[in-house]
Amino acid sequence: MFQAPPPVTQGATSYRIRIDSNRPTLYLYRGAHLVHMWGVALGKPETATPVGLWKVIDKQRGWGSGFGSRWIGLDVPWGTYGIHGTNAPASIGRFASHGCIRMHNEDVEALYDIVPIGTPVWIVGDPLAHIRRLEYGNAGADVRAVQVALQRLGYYRGPCVGRFDAATQFAVVYFQLAHHLAMDGVVDADDYRALGLGRPLGRAAK
């Protein structure tokens, strides 16, 4: 049973892409109808594919060595991520990339010809599936989840863009002070627990 992506907003392309971060498959929809599905390679646990609702902002042919014949760039705010071809076809069907979505070259060429700039790309999953100790300079969907939690609790007023910057560190320290936690400006198991981010409770921070 497929879970359809969020509804298309007015003026948006009728095509949508859905990727489950736990299953290396890309689903292409037109409206509510599944048009095609392809096997892909997703990010390794330590370099996870970014969970979230993104959109296509760039399309290039021959984008660079190792990226296959096509590049479809996404608007992930904390790094350069995209859907692209590969010169390592054996990686398809595995969790083997640095966070991008790899496809066989013939598959990404077909997708490239179909989807326009602005196509929504919904990457489904748990941003805290692989818990790590967060500190200044880190970036990722897990950082954004912490920013959202701090913002909801009134400690953070900046943009939730997944970059652990000085404003995020200040918010973490302020939160730690208010909750009698070690004021070290890093997010570990005790901080996750206090923030109400329940997935890490039984896990050691890394």
GROMACS elastic network, one bead per residue, 0.5 to 0.9 nm:
[ bonds ]
;  ai    aj funct       b0    kb
    2    34     6  0.85587   500
    3    18     6  0.87726   500
    4     7     6  0.84191   500
    4    18     6  0.77629   500
    4    29     6  0.81414   500
    4    32     6  0.66008   500
    4    33     6  0.83909   500
    4    34     6  0.84465   500
    5     8     6  0.85143   500
    5    16     6  0.71948   500
    5    17     6  0.75996   500
    5    18     6  0.62567   500
    5    29     6  0.82810   500
    5    32     6  0.80596   500
    5   120     6  0.88285   500
    5   121     6  0.85683   500
    5   122     6  0.65432   500
    6     9     6  0.88781   500
    6    16     6  0.88974   500
    6    53     6  0.89200   500
    6   122     6  0.80260   500
    7    31     6  0.80692   500
    7    32     6  0.82971   500
    8    11     6  0.82782   500
    8    12     6  0.62041   500
    8    13     6  0.74647   500
    8    14     6  0.67815   500
    8    15     6  0.85195   500
    8    16     6  0.80792   500
    8    31     6  0.73815   500
    8   120     6  0.82489   500
    9    12     6  0.55817   500
    9    13     6  0.85336   500
   10    13     6  0.87447   500
   11    14     6  0.88593   500
   12    15     6  0.85137   500
   12   118     6  0.69068   500
   12   119     6  0.72657   500
   12   120     6  0.82414   500
   13    16     6  0.76018   500
   13    30     6  0.88386   500
   13   115     6  0.82862   500
   13   116     6  0.73606   500
   13   117     6  0.83955   500
   13   118     6  0.66133   500
   13   119     6  0.56834   500
   13   120     6  0.78686   500
   14    29     6  0.81142   500
   14    30     6  0.54874   500
   14    31     6  0.54144   500
   14   119     6  0.77993   500
   15    28     6  0.71038   500
   15    29     6  0.55766   500
   15    31     6  0.63191   500
   15   114     6  0.83765   500
   15   115     6  0.65292   500
   15   116     6  0.82745   500
   15   119     6  0.61137   500
   15   120     6  0.74734   500
   16    27     6  0.83205   500
   16    28     6  0.59181   500
   16    29     6  0.50616   500
   16    30     6  0.62606   500
   16    31     6  0.73753   500
   16    32     6  0.89663   500
   16   115     6  0.81547   500
   16   119     6  0.58175   500
   16   120     6  0.51627   500
   16   121     6  0.61283   500
   16   122     6  0.78045   500
   17    26     6  0.69775   500
   17    27     6  0.56782   500
   17    29     6  0.61337   500
   17    30     6  0.88216   500
   17   115     6  0.89754   500
   17   119     6  0.74770   500
   17   120     6  0.62456   500
   17   122     6  0.61143   500
   17   123     6  0.83161   500
   18    25     6  0.86782   500
   18    26     6  0.60828   500
   18    27     6  0.51087   500
   18    28     6  0.65208   500
   18    29     6  0.77870   500
   18   120     6  0.84368   500
   18   121     6  0.58755   500
   18   123     6  0.59488   500
   18   124     6  0.74076   500
   19    22     6  0.86558   500
   19    23     6  0.76888   500
   19    24     6  0.75926   500
   19    25     6  0.62759   500
   19    27     6  0.62849   500
   19    28     6  0.89397   500
   19   121     6  0.76346   500
   19   122     6  0.62130   500
   19   124     6  0.61072   500
   19   125     6  0.88577   500
   20    23     6  0.53212   500
   20    24     6  0.70404   500
   20    25     6  0.70054   500
   20    26     6  0.76199   500
   20    27     6  0.88716   500
   20    51     6  0.88094   500
   20   122     6  0.83302   500
   20   123     6  0.58146   500
   20   125     6  0.62648   500
   21    24     6  0.68869   500
   21    25     6  0.86037   500
   21    42     6  0.71638   500
   21    43     6  0.83455   500
   21    48     6  0.82404   500
   21    49     6  0.67141   500
   21    50     6  0.82890   500
   21    51     6  0.72039   500
   21   123     6  0.63716   500
   21   124     6  0.57797   500
   21   125     6  0.53295   500
   21   126     6  0.81524   500
   22    25     6  0.89860   500
   22    42     6  0.87040   500
   22    95     6  0.89898   500
   22   124     6  0.82697   500
   22   125     6  0.68922   500
   23    26     6  0.86881   500
   23    40     6  0.89026   500
   23    42     6  0.83268   500
   23    93     6  0.83231   500
   23    94     6  0.87443   500
   23    95     6  0.89145   500
   24    38     6  0.86874   500
   24    39     6  0.60133   500
   24    40     6  0.51326   500
   24    41     6  0.56062   500
   24    42     6  0.59234   500
   24    92     6  0.78070   500
   24    93     6  0.54070   500
   24    94     6  0.64633   500
   24    95     6  0.72760   500
   24   101     6  0.86797   500
   25    37     6  0.67372   500
   25    38     6  0.56397   500
   25    40     6  0.53040   500
   25    41     6  0.78344   500
   25    42     6  0.86654   500
   25    93     6  0.74806   500
   26    36     6  0.83550   500
   26    37     6  0.55106   500
   26    38     6  0.52580   500
   26    39     6  0.63068   500
   26    40     6  0.64679   500
   26   101     6  0.87060   500
   26   103     6  0.89850   500
   27    34     6  0.70045   500
   27    35     6  0.76997   500
   27    36     6  0.60491   500
   27    38     6  0.67194   500
   28    33     6  0.85833   500
   28    34     6  0.60213   500
   28    35     6  0.55508   500
   28    36     6  0.52655   500
   28    37     6  0.60935   500
   28    38     6  0.85080   500
   28   111     6  0.84584   500
   29    32     6  0.63372   500
   29    33     6  0.53698   500
   29    35     6  0.51873   500
   29    36     6  0.71911   500
   29    37     6  0.89644   500
   30    33     6  0.53883   500
   30    34     6  0.65061   500
   30    35     6  0.63306   500
   31    34     6  0.81762   500
   34    37     6  0.78812   500
   38   103     6  0.77700   500
   38   104     6  0.88503   500
   38   107     6  0.72067   500
   39    92     6  0.63807   500
   39    93     6  0.57304   500
   39   102     6  0.88676   500
   39   103     6  0.69762   500
   39   104     6  0.82267   500
   39   107     6  0.89159   500
   40    91     6  0.81664   500
   40    93     6  0.53997   500
   40    94     6  0.74792   500
   40    95     6  0.89331   500
   40   101     6  0.63938   500
   40   102     6  0.53784   500
   40   104     6  0.74873   500
   41    91     6  0.59858   500
   41    93     6  0.51990   500
   41    94     6  0.50648   500
   41    95     6  0.56165   500
   41    96     6  0.61566   500
   41    97     6  0.65429   500
   41   100     6  0.80834   500
   41   101     6  0.57333   500
   41   103     6  0.66611   500
   42    48     6  0.74412   500
   42    49     6  0.60468   500
   42    91     6  0.89484   500
   42    92     6  0.81956   500
   42    93     6  0.79451   500
   42    94     6  0.65620   500
   42    96     6  0.60371   500
   42    97     6  0.55781   500
   42    98     6  0.79177   500
   42    99     6  0.62692   500
   42   100     6  0.63582   500
   42   101     6  0.51702   500
   42   102     6  0.66926   500
   43    46     6  0.78131   500
   43    47     6  0.54640   500
   43    50     6  0.84977   500
   43    94     6  0.84857   500
   43    95     6  0.51567   500
   43    96     6  0.55007   500
   43    98     6  0.51763   500
   43   100     6  0.63051   500
   43   101     6  0.73122   500
   44    47     6  0.50880   500
   44    48     6  0.54131   500
   44    49     6  0.77392   500
   44    94     6  0.85450   500
   44    96     6  0.50616   500
   44    97     6  0.57839   500
   44    98     6  0.64387   500
   44    99     6  0.69774   500
   45    48     6  0.51425   500
   45    49     6  0.85141   500
   45    95     6  0.75871   500
   45    96     6  0.87812   500
   45   129     6  0.86344   500
   45   130     6  0.64887   500
   46    98     6  0.82597   500
   46    99     6  0.89643   500
   46   130     6  0.75856   500
   46   132     6  0.89936   500
   47    50     6  0.87903   500
   47    96     6  0.89646   500
   47    97     6  0.73809   500
   47    98     6  0.50374   500
   47    99     6  0.53157   500
   48    51     6  0.83380   500
   48    95     6  0.86204   500
   48    97     6  0.81594   500
   48    98     6  0.69564   500
   48   100     6  0.84072   500
   48   127     6  0.86971   500
   48   130     6  0.84838   500
   48   140     6  0.84505   500
   48   141     6  0.87772   500
   49    81     6  0.82982   500
   49    97     6  0.82090   500
   49    98     6  0.75488   500
   49   100     6  0.59891   500
   49   101     6  0.73111   500
   49   123     6  0.80146   500
   49   141     6  0.88996   500
   50    76     6  0.75787   500
   50    81     6  0.81139   500
   50    99     6  0.66873   500
   50   100     6  0.82181   500
   50   123     6  0.70118   500
   50   124     6  0.89110   500
   50   125     6  0.88318   500
   50   127     6  0.76974   500
   50   140     6  0.69166   500
   50   141     6  0.58983   500
   51    54     6  0.88614   500
   51   122     6  0.77933   500
   51   124     6  0.57252   500
   51   125     6  0.58091   500
   51   126     6  0.70698   500
   51   127     6  0.60346   500
   51   140     6  0.88829   500
   51   141     6  0.61631   500
   52    76     6  0.85233   500
   52   121     6  0.82463   500
   52   122     6  0.60557   500
   52   123     6  0.52607   500
   52   124     6  0.65090   500
   52   125     6  0.79953   500
   52   127     6  0.85862   500
   52   141     6  0.77210   500
   53    76     6  0.89680   500
   53   120     6  0.69730   500
   53   121     6  0.58782   500
   53   123     6  0.62133   500
   53   124     6  0.81320   500
   54    74     6  0.62834   500
   54    75     6  0.58876   500
   54    76     6  0.65873   500
   54   119     6  0.84765   500
   54   120     6  0.57744   500
   54   122     6  0.61454   500
   54   123     6  0.77899   500
   55    73     6  0.83438   500
   55    74     6  0.55558   500
   55    75     6  0.59231   500
   55    76     6  0.84348   500
   55   117     6  0.77465   500
   55   118     6  0.54366   500
   55   119     6  0.53287   500
   55   121     6  0.52161   500
   55   122     6  0.81170   500
   56    59     6  0.78284   500
   56    72     6  0.65407   500
   56    73     6  0.56753   500
   56    75     6  0.66395   500
   56    82     6  0.83055   500
   56   115     6  0.84532   500
   56   116     6  0.74755   500
   56   117     6  0.51526   500
   56   119     6  0.52624   500
   56   120     6  0.65497   500
   56   121     6  0.70785   500
   57    72     6  0.76304   500
   57    73     6  0.56723   500
   57    74     6  0.55655   500
   57    75     6  0.60892   500
   57   116     6  0.88948   500
   57   117     6  0.54582   500
   57   118     6  0.61290   500
   57   119     6  0.82567   500
   58    71     6  0.77219   500
   58    72     6  0.57298   500
   58    74     6  0.70058   500
   58    75     6  0.86714   500
   58    82     6  0.88443   500
   58   117     6  0.64913   500
   58   118     6  0.88392   500
   59    63     6  0.88000   500
   59    70     6  0.74804   500
   59    71     6  0.55791   500
   59    73     6  0.61716   500
   59   112     6  0.74862   500
   59   116     6  0.84293   500
   59   117     6  0.73927   500
   60    63     6  0.56633   500
   60    69     6  0.86424   500
   60    70     6  0.58846   500
   60    71     6  0.50133   500
   60    72     6  0.66502   500
   60    73     6  0.82601   500
   60   112     6  0.89152   500
   61    64     6  0.87051   500
   61    68     6  0.86928   500
   61    69     6  0.58709   500
   61    71     6  0.62712   500
   62    65     6  0.78287   500
   62    67     6  0.74308   500
   62    68     6  0.66912   500
   62    70     6  0.57257   500
   62    71     6  0.72989   500
   63    66     6  0.88972   500
   63    67     6  0.65399   500
   63    68     6  0.77633   500
   63    69     6  0.73951   500
   63    70     6  0.65899   500
   63    71     6  0.59279   500
   63    84     6  0.88647   500
   64    67     6  0.56236   500
   64    68     6  0.75431   500
   64    69     6  0.85999   500
   64    71     6  0.87109   500
   65    68     6  0.71580   500
   65    87     6  0.85308   500
   66    85     6  0.79989   500
   66    86     6  0.58336   500
   66    87     6  0.55894   500
   66    88     6  0.79799   500
   67    70     6  0.70970   500
   67    71     6  0.70089   500
   67    84     6  0.57717   500
   67    85     6  0.52746   500
   67    86     6  0.50648   500
   67    87     6  0.69890   500
   67   102     6  0.81328   500
   68    71     6  0.77355   500
   68    84     6  0.63967   500
   68    87     6  0.57446   500
   68    88     6  0.88810   500
   68   102     6  0.87787   500
   68   103     6  0.85834   500
   68   104     6  0.81419   500
   68   105     6  0.59851   500
   68   108     6  0.87431   500
   69    84     6  0.75070   500
   69    85     6  0.56447   500
   69    86     6  0.75845   500
   69   105     6  0.58975   500
   69   106     6  0.83895   500
   69   108     6  0.78375   500
   69   109     6  0.71704   500
   70    83     6  0.82204   500
   70    84     6  0.54874   500
   70    85     6  0.57221   500
   70    86     6  0.88915   500
   70   105     6  0.72997   500
   70   108     6  0.63740   500
   70   109     6  0.62331   500
   70   112     6  0.70630   500
   71    82     6  0.66840   500
   71    83     6  0.60334   500
   71    85     6  0.70041   500
   71   108     6  0.80920   500
   71   112     6  0.79567   500
   72    81     6  0.87360   500
   72    82     6  0.53720   500
   72    83     6  0.50043   500
   72    84     6  0.60818   500
   72   108     6  0.85692   500
   72   112     6  0.70080   500
   72   117     6  0.87864   500
   73    76     6  0.88474   500
   73    80     6  0.75539   500
   73    81     6  0.61799   500
   73    83     6  0.64390   500
   73    84     6  0.82631   500
   74    77     6  0.89458   500
   74    80     6  0.75153   500
   74    81     6  0.58200   500
   74    82     6  0.51699   500
   74    83     6  0.78129   500
   74   121     6  0.79435   500
   75    78     6  0.89152   500
   75    79     6  0.85950   500
   75    80     6  0.79810   500
   75    81     6  0.77287   500
   75    82     6  0.85599   500
   76    79     6  0.61113   500
   76    80     6  0.68538   500
   76    81     6  0.65663   500
   76    82     6  0.87536   500
   76   161     6  0.84016   500
   77    80     6  0.80330   500
   77   161     6  0.57501   500
   77   162     6  0.70983   500
   77   163     6  0.83051   500
   78   139     6  0.60647   500
   78   140     6  0.65100   500
   78   141     6  0.87131   500
   78   161     6  0.65229   500
   78   162     6  0.58077   500
   78   163     6  0.60067   500
   79   139     6  0.81023   500
   79   140     6  0.83380   500
   80   100     6  0.84430   500
   81    98     6  0.89737   500
   81    99     6  0.68021   500
   81   100     6  0.52100   500
   81   101     6  0.79902   500
   82    99     6  0.84497   500
   82   100     6  0.52658   500
   82   101     6  0.62336   500
   82   102     6  0.84101   500
   83   100     6  0.60681   500
   83   102     6  0.58890   500
   83   103     6  0.72693   500
   83   108     6  0.76192   500
   84   100     6  0.75476   500
   84   101     6  0.63515   500
   84   102     6  0.51678   500
   84   103     6  0.60080   500
   84   104     6  0.83498   500
   84   105     6  0.77862   500
   84   108     6  0.62765   500
   84   109     6  0.88894   500
   85    88     6  0.88842   500
   85    89     6  0.86677   500
   85   101     6  0.84655   500
   85   102     6  0.55135   500
   85   104     6  0.55224   500
   85   106     6  0.80568   500
   85   107     6  0.79367   500
   85   108     6  0.58256   500
   85   109     6  0.80164   500
   86    89     6  0.61556   500
   86    91     6  0.86454   500
   86    92     6  0.88882   500
   86   102     6  0.61067   500
   86   103     6  0.63998   500
   86   104     6  0.62425   500
   86   105     6  0.63106   500
   87    90     6  0.88991   500
   87   104     6  0.84136   500
   87   105     6  0.81937   500
   88    91     6  0.58738   500
   88    92     6  0.79734   500
   88   104     6  0.86506   500
   89    92     6  0.56974   500
   89   102     6  0.86948   500
   89   103     6  0.78019   500
   89   104     6  0.60934   500
   89   105     6  0.84337   500
   90    93     6  0.80714   500
   90    94     6  0.84972   500
   91    94     6  0.55688   500
   91    95     6  0.76340   500
   91    96     6  0.61532   500
   91    97     6  0.81314   500
   91   102     6  0.81919   500
   92    95     6  0.81974   500
   92    96     6  0.81612   500
   92   102     6  0.69209   500
   92   103     6  0.66177   500
   92   104     6  0.72507   500
   93    96     6  0.87521   500
   94    97     6  0.85115   500
   96    99     6  0.84076   500
   97   100     6  0.60809   500
   97   101     6  0.73028   500
   97   102     6  0.73656   500
   98   101     6  0.88210   500
  102   105     6  0.87943   500
  102   108     6  0.83204   500
  103   106     6  0.81042   500
  103   107     6  0.61423   500
  103   108     6  0.56676   500
  104   107     6  0.52030   500
  104   108     6  0.62816   500
  104   109     6  0.85784   500
  105   108     6  0.52672   500
  105   109     6  0.60692   500
  105   110     6  0.86684   500
  106   109     6  0.51318   500
  106   110     6  0.63866   500
  106   111     6  0.88420   500
  107   110     6  0.51680   500
  107   111     6  0.63150   500
  107   112     6  0.85323   500
  108   112     6  0.58083   500
  108   113     6  0.85212   500
  109   112     6  0.50048   500
  109   113     6  0.63314   500
  109   114     6  0.88414   500
  110   113     6  0.53634   500
  110   114     6  0.65796   500
  111   114     6  0.51603   500
  111   115     6  0.61998   500
  112   115     6  0.58399   500
  112   116     6  0.78120   500
  113   116     6  0.79289   500
  115   118     6  0.84067   500
  115   119     6  0.62918   500
  116   119     6  0.59141   500
  125   128     6  0.88083   500
  125   129     6  0.80133   500
  126   129     6  0.52225   500
  126   130     6  0.85825   500
  126   141     6  0.88639   500
  126   142     6  0.87596   500
  127   130     6  0.75878   500
  127   131     6  0.86909   500
  127   140     6  0.83169   500
  127   141     6  0.52974   500
  127   142     6  0.50631   500
  127   143     6  0.86805   500
  127   144     6  0.85694   500
  127   145     6  0.70323   500
  128   131     6  0.55344   500
  128   132     6  0.84402   500
  128   141     6  0.78834   500
  128   142     6  0.55831   500
  128   145     6  0.78862   500
  128   197     6  0.84335   500
  128   199     6  0.67727   500
  128   200     6  0.74426   500
  129   142     6  0.87871   500
  129   199     6  0.74275   500
  129   200     6  0.83753   500
  130   142     6  0.87510   500
  130   200     6  0.87453   500
  131   134     6  0.89501   500
  131   142     6  0.79963   500
  131   189     6  0.88682   500
  131   199     6  0.84772   500
  131   200     6  0.64960   500
  131   203     6  0.77032   500
  131   204     6  0.80675   500
  131   205     6  0.62416   500
  131   206     6  0.67289   500
  132   142     6  0.85316   500
  132   187     6  0.85786   500
  132   188     6  0.75855   500
  132   189     6  0.88866   500
  132   204     6  0.84698   500
  132   205     6  0.53096   500
  133   186     6  0.70771   500
  133   187     6  0.57377   500
  133   188     6  0.50943   500
  133   189     6  0.78240   500
  133   205     6  0.53187   500
  133   206     6  0.50378   500
  134   137     6  0.85955   500
  134   138     6  0.63910   500
  134   139     6  0.86527   500
  134   142     6  0.84337   500
  134   143     6  0.72019   500
  134   164     6  0.78986   500
  134   185     6  0.89646   500
  134   186     6  0.56008   500
  134   188     6  0.68217   500
  134   205     6  0.89121   500
  134   206     6  0.86604   500
  135   138     6  0.58953   500
  135   164     6  0.66285   500
  135   165     6  0.88106   500
  135   169     6  0.75642   500
  135   185     6  0.69234   500
  135   187     6  0.65212   500
  136   139     6  0.87712   500
  136   163     6  0.83857   500
  136   164     6  0.50972   500
  136   165     6  0.58370   500
  136   166     6  0.70881   500
  136   168     6  0.81112   500
  136   169     6  0.64714   500
  136   185     6  0.78922   500
  136   186     6  0.73505   500
  137   163     6  0.69833   500
  137   164     6  0.53627   500
  137   165     6  0.62799   500
  137   166     6  0.88257   500
  138   143     6  0.73107   500
  138   162     6  0.83184   500
  138   163     6  0.62495   500
  138   164     6  0.53297   500
  138   165     6  0.81440   500
  139   142     6  0.77617   500
  139   143     6  0.59486   500
  139   144     6  0.80441   500
  139   161     6  0.86836   500
  139   162     6  0.53436   500
  139   164     6  0.59544   500
  139   165     6  0.89269   500
  140   143     6  0.53191   500
  140   144     6  0.65539   500
  140   145     6  0.88546   500
  140   161     6  0.84723   500
  140   162     6  0.50587   500
  140   163     6  0.67417   500
  140   164     6  0.86562   500
  141   145     6  0.62248   500
  141   146     6  0.87813   500
  141   161     6  0.84716   500
  141   162     6  0.57572   500
  141   163     6  0.89100   500
  142   145     6  0.50008   500
  142   146     6  0.64196   500
  142   147     6  0.86949   500
  142   162     6  0.72380   500
  143   146     6  0.51613   500
  143   147     6  0.62346   500
  143   148     6  0.86719   500
  143   160     6  0.84293   500
  143   161     6  0.82132   500
  143   163     6  0.63798   500
  143   164     6  0.63529   500
  144   148     6  0.60921   500
  144   149     6  0.85768   500
  144   160     6  0.54403   500
  144   161     6  0.58949   500
  144   163     6  0.71373   500
  144   164     6  0.83631   500
  145   148     6  0.51312   500
  145   149     6  0.62759   500
  145   150     6  0.86974   500
  145   160     6  0.80880   500
  145   162     6  0.77384   500
  145   197     6  0.85078   500
  146   149     6  0.50700   500
  146   150     6  0.61334   500
  146   151     6  0.84809   500
  146   160     6  0.87428   500
  146   162     6  0.85946   500
  146   168     6  0.89683   500
  146   187     6  0.85312   500
  146   192     6  0.80235   500
  146   195     6  0.77678   500
  146   197     6  0.81284   500
  147   150     6  0.50928   500
  147   151     6  0.59879   500
  147   152     6  0.84952   500
  147   156     6  0.68787   500
  147   157     6  0.89156   500
  147   158     6  0.83174   500
  147   159     6  0.81122   500
  147   160     6  0.55847   500
  147   161     6  0.81671   500
  147   162     6  0.74278   500
  147   163     6  0.89278   500
  147   164     6  0.85057   500
  147   168     6  0.69393   500
  147   171     6  0.86713   500
  147   172     6  0.89706   500
  148   151     6  0.50423   500
  148   152     6  0.60670   500
  148   153     6  0.86383   500
  148   156     6  0.81852   500
  148   159     6  0.88862   500
  148   160     6  0.61931   500
  149   152     6  0.50996   500
  149   153     6  0.62916   500
  149   154     6  0.87044   500
  149   155     6  0.87947   500
  149   156     6  0.85936   500
  149   195     6  0.63689   500
  149   196     6  0.78013   500
  149   197     6  0.79125   500
  150   153     6  0.51625   500
  150   154     6  0.62369   500
  150   155     6  0.51792   500
  150   156     6  0.52902   500
  150   157     6  0.84544   500
  150   168     6  0.86766   500
  150   171     6  0.71362   500
  150   172     6  0.76186   500
  150   175     6  0.77356   500
  150   195     6  0.72763   500
  151   154     6  0.50534   500
  151   155     6  0.56269   500
  151   157     6  0.59307   500
  151   158     6  0.79169   500
  151   160     6  0.83596   500
  151   171     6  0.88430   500
  152   155     6  0.77258   500
  152   156     6  0.79422   500
  153   156     6  0.78577   500
  153   175     6  0.89556   500
  153   195     6  0.83340   500
  154   157     6  0.73994   500
  155   170     6  0.88961   500
  155   171     6  0.53790   500
  155   172     6  0.77311   500
  155   174     6  0.69347   500
  155   175     6  0.63964   500
  156   159     6  0.86095   500
  156   167     6  0.76627   500
  156   168     6  0.68925   500
  156   170     6  0.84484   500
  156   171     6  0.53619   500
  156   172     6  0.82932   500
  157   160     6  0.87330   500
  157   167     6  0.85226   500
  157   168     6  0.89859   500
  157   171     6  0.85821   500
  158   161     6  0.87590   500
  158   167     6  0.70704   500
  158   168     6  0.77472   500
  159   162     6  0.86009   500
  160   163     6  0.78965   500
  161   164     6  0.88029   500
  163   168     6  0.80712   500
  164   167     6  0.79146   500
  164   168     6  0.56127   500
  164   169     6  0.67437   500
  165   168     6  0.52895   500
  165   169     6  0.62548   500
  165   170     6  0.87162   500
  166   169     6  0.50044   500
  166   170     6  0.61178   500
  166   171     6  0.86019   500
  167   170     6  0.51207   500
  167   171     6  0.62572   500
  167   172     6  0.86892   500
  168   171     6  0.50500   500
  168   172     6  0.61963   500
  168   173     6  0.87156   500
  168   185     6  0.87817   500
  169   172     6  0.50292   500
  169   173     6  0.62669   500
  169   174     6  0.85929   500
  169   185     6  0.53830   500
  169   186     6  0.72841   500
  170   173     6  0.51645   500
  170   174     6  0.61305   500
  170   175     6  0.85495   500
  170   185     6  0.70898   500
  171   174     6  0.50278   500
  171   175     6  0.60543   500
  171   176     6  0.85047   500
  171   185     6  0.83438   500
  172   175     6  0.50386   500
  172   176     6  0.60465   500
  172   177     6  0.85782   500
  172   183     6  0.82160   500
  172   184     6  0.85543   500
  172   185     6  0.55423   500
  172   186     6  0.70934   500
  172   187     6  0.74516   500
  172   191     6  0.86105   500
  173   177     6  0.60924   500
  173   178     6  0.86214   500
  173   181     6  0.88107   500
  173   182     6  0.84866   500
  173   183     6  0.54230   500
  173   184     6  0.67186   500
  173   186     6  0.80096   500
  174   177     6  0.51772   500
  174   178     6  0.63432   500
  174   179     6  0.87496   500
  174   183     6  0.81320   500
  174   185     6  0.86990   500
  175   178     6  0.51805   500
  175   179     6  0.62326   500
  175   180     6  0.86017   500
  175   181     6  0.82428   500
  175   183     6  0.87103   500
  175   191     6  0.87678   500
  175   195     6  0.87934   500
  176   179     6  0.51282   500
  176   180     6  0.58986   500
  176   182     6  0.63617   500
  176   183     6  0.55621   500
  176   184     6  0.82175   500
  176   185     6  0.78595   500
  176   191     6  0.74322   500
  176   194     6  0.88662   500
  177   180     6  0.52785   500
  177   181     6  0.61880   500
  177   182     6  0.76450   500
  177   183     6  0.62487   500
  178   181     6  0.78100   500
  179   194     6  0.75911   500
  180   183     6  0.81838   500
  181   184     6  0.86552   500
  181   190     6  0.76201   500
  181   191     6  0.74520   500
  181   194     6  0.89565   500
  182   185     6  0.82108   500
  182   186     6  0.89728   500
  182   191     6  0.89389   500
  183   186     6  0.80816   500
  184   187     6  0.84537   500
  186   191     6  0.82947   500
  187   190     6  0.77625   500
  187   191     6  0.53927   500
  187   192     6  0.66666   500
  187   205     6  0.86497   500
  188   191     6  0.53382   500
  188   192     6  0.62430   500
  188   193     6  0.86980   500
  188   204     6  0.82819   500
  188   205     6  0.55131   500
  188   206     6  0.79954   500
  189   192     6  0.51775   500
  189   193     6  0.62163   500
  189   194     6  0.87337   500
  189   200     6  0.65115   500
  189   201     6  0.67098   500
  189   202     6  0.85974   500
  189   203     6  0.73260   500
  189   204     6  0.63583   500
  189   205     6  0.53464   500
  189   206     6  0.89761   500
  190   193     6  0.51110   500
  190   194     6  0.62425   500
  190   195     6  0.86407   500
  190   201     6  0.81726   500
  190   205     6  0.89845   500
  191   194     6  0.50711   500
  191   195     6  0.60692   500
  191   196     6  0.86611   500
  191   197     6  0.87867   500
  192   195     6  0.51213   500
  192   196     6  0.64274   500
  192   197     6  0.53284   500
  192   198     6  0.72894   500
  192   199     6  0.85204   500
  192   200     6  0.65762   500
  192   201     6  0.74325   500
  193   196     6  0.53091   500
  193   197     6  0.58857   500
  193   198     6  0.63154   500
  193   199     6  0.86815   500
  193   200     6  0.71691   500
  193   201     6  0.59885   500
  194   197     6  0.76027   500
  195   198     6  0.83640   500
  196   199     6  0.89432   500
  197   200     6  0.68226   500
  197   201     6  0.79459   500
  198   201     6  0.56862   500
  198   202     6  0.87825   500
  199   202     6  0.75652   500
  199   203     6  0.81389   500
  200   203     6  0.51902   500
  200   204     6  0.75472   500
  200   205     6  0.77753   500
  201   204     6  0.80949   500
  203   206     6  0.89707   500
